[in-house]
Amino acid sequence: MEENKKMVAAISAVMSYISQEQSMTVEAGDAAGGQVPGFSAPAAPVKMWGLSGRLARMQMRNQMQLKSFHGARLR
């Protein structure tokens, strides 16, 4: 019975903290003209071709640093 009371008290404290935090962000958004500080606009979409090219260049540099291309067979 005692453990149940402790669990109920802990859960209610967490729920109270969450509700206070949500109300503070709403109030901050109203004060900032609808913009909540700390939140930015969504990022631009990822361009897969550019990402693929950068990844290929990084892998090539890594192989050169590990001397994967340095050997008697490649000369």
Steps between C-alpha positions, in 0.01 A plus 500: 500500500785737591679431169181576308472840670861578416450404138186713471683796655796461262277471193294802601818704557630411154165581337487833685852587382411415139183710508690796649765472231238493225322803640829691518578427133152613397538823700844560350356447154226755566752754630733449201226559246435134427865396484631278776865573584728208439296365211597578143336450165520153347825425323529481124452155344809285468634478144587135455729547197713754686512281807605201291779697332637627829491149644689362198769769534538431872536128437761562228703724733476242776628227268788721389589571862495128576718446193252266341612616156874481566645173385701325230190383313369852439816648346 
